[in-house]
């Protein structure tokens, strides 16, 4: 399907540079960008939160007890 979209000049410029670097047509990069956007937006809350605690140094159970002690 063809569609008409208004894109600001600065984004067109950046897209043109990316097309030249990757040696791909503009339409291919736009389709890729839309696919990535839709994939990110379709994740469930559980999937998008998976692994967030991995960078924390505190034990999960210890954190839970600390927070509940504030009640």
C-alpha positions as CSV (number, residue, x, y, z in Angstrom):
1,X,0.0,0.0,0.0
2,X,1.2,3.5,-0.8
3,X,0.7,6.3,1.7
4,X,1.6,10.0,2.0
5,X,3.4,11.2,5.1
6,X,4.8,14.6,5.9
7,X,8.3,14.3,7.3
8,X,10.3,17.3,8.5
9,X,13.3,18.3,6.4
10,X,15.9,17.5,9.1
11,X,14.5,13.9,9.3
12,X,14.6,13.6,5.6
13,X,18.2,14.8,5.6
14,X,19.2,12.3,8.3
15,X,17.3,9.5,6.4
16,X,19.1,10.4,3.2
17,X,22.5,10.1,4.9
18,X,21.5,6.7,6.4
19,X,20.3,5.5,3.0
20,X,23.7,6.4,1.5
21,X,25.7,4.7,4.3
22,X,23.6,1.5,4.3
23,X,23.2,1.6,0.5
24,X,19.5,0.9,0.8
25,X,16.5,2.7,-0.6
26,X,14.5,5.1,1.6
27,X,11.4,3.0,1.4
28,X,13.2,0.0,2.8
29,X,14.5,2.0,5.7
30,X,11.1,3.4,6.5
31,X,9.5,0.0,6.4
32,X,12.2,-1.3,8.7
33,X,11.7,1.6,11.1
34,X,7.9,1.0,11.2
35,X,8.4,-2.7,11.8
36,X,10.8,-2.0,14.7
37,X,8.4,0.6,16.2
38,X,5.4,-1.8,16.0
39,X,7.4,-4.6,17.6
40,X,8.4,-2.4,20.5
41,X,4.9,-1.2,21.0
42,X,3.3,-4.6,20.9
43,X,5.3,-6.1,23.8
44,X,3.4,-7.0,26.8
45,X,4.2,-5.2,30.1
46,X,5.8,-8.4,31.4
47,X,8.1,-8.7,28.4
48,X,9.1,-5.0,28.5
49,X,10.0,-5.3,32.2
50,X,11.9,-8.5,31.9
51,X,15.5,-8.1,33.0
52,X,15.1,-4.7,34.6
53,X,16.1,-5.9,38.0
54,X,19.3,-7.5,36.6
55,X,21.4,-4.3,37.1
56,X,20.3,-3.8,40.7
57,X,22.7,-4.7,43.5
58,X,20.1,-5.3,46.1
59,X,18.5,-8.7,46.5
60,X,14.9,-8.7,45.3
61,X,13.5,-10.2,48.5
62,X,15.4,-7.7,50.6
63,X,14.0,-4.9,48.5
64,X,10.5,-6.3,48.9
65,X,10.9,-6.5,52.7
66,X,12.3,-2.9,52.8
67,X,9.4,-1.5,50.8
68,X,6.8,-3.4,52.9
69,X,8.4,-2.1,56.1
70,X,7.5,1.4,55.0
71,X,3.8,0.6,55.1
